[in-house]
């Protein structure tokens, strides 16, 4: 039995933690209901900021980091998912009630409305690297994006952040980039105040850049490795999306490429230097042969390369200035983090050896000096 003195102390503690002051009361930008937002608790996973965010595409590469950052700030996060196993990763990211998992389908408007109707800000990170029989690029990047934007506007959501790609272009030879640009136009028409984010190719844990280069280097030698890319750290992109929640509403398009322009050849040398493996001697496949092999292999459960990805391996990243200042983030170079993500591909004998980076390409050095 608990002593009465302990109960009294417990009662006093609960009363103290439940007290509210004027500084706990904050406001939200333009929510139609104008409901008060009340913060509570210390910073961290158990905090309550009073804000609610929905992250569509939360089980993807970028979405997982964004959900973690939002929850750590005390935001209640609505996590729509299709696969229960993929959604389990969110359980330790917040206290009880902080992460709300909801099953959804991109084609079901009622489920979309249920996922976002109580949110102050909605992030759309939904995308596909390759087409399937159920979801092609148009269904995801265009129709799906328009559907989310339209329902967000109908439900009176304050802010919508739509994540596109740095190379989104209606005239691109890649259908992936074409539909990304089409989706941007649909989102702007349905939600005029939407913020469009265009990050470069992302790298980090479980990425499809450095990790893929370590496993399948032959596919990155297409175009003799001369294709120029501007890789963006996934943590920088997630921080930029997080900061948008506290910045004034901006109906604009922000390009967030990496700080340097590098070639696939340089990145292959970087992977080789960090993993301490000899460079691959695989031959450079002609584009037609690579496209044919990708066409044959796209019916696999997890295709190594899709035909559209072959096309993208020949397209340089857009040469546009980064707008990181608008989101209060300083982007980091890929060399600073390569050892973190690639050390696991070393042998036990070489696991602790120091890293000797390859010389920087002239293009990257000039770009860094110009900034």
Secondary structure, DSSP 8 states (H G I E B T S, - for coil): ---HHHHHHHHHHHHHHT---GGGEE--SS-TT---EE-BSSSSTT-B-S-EEEEETTTSHHHHHHHHHHHHTT-EEEEEES-HHHHGGGGGGSSTTTEEEEE--TT-HHHHHHHHTT-SEEEE----SS--SS--HIIIIIIIHHHHHHHHHHTT-SEEEEE--TT--TT-S-HHHHHHHHHHHHHHHH-TT-EEEEE--EESTT-SSHHHHHH-GGGG-GGGG--EE--EEHHHHHHHHHHHTTS----SEEEE--SS-EEHHHHHHHHHHHHT----------HHHHHHHHHHHTTSTT-S--HHHHHHTTS--------GGGGT-----GGGTHHHHHGGGS-GGGTT---------HHHHHHHHH-
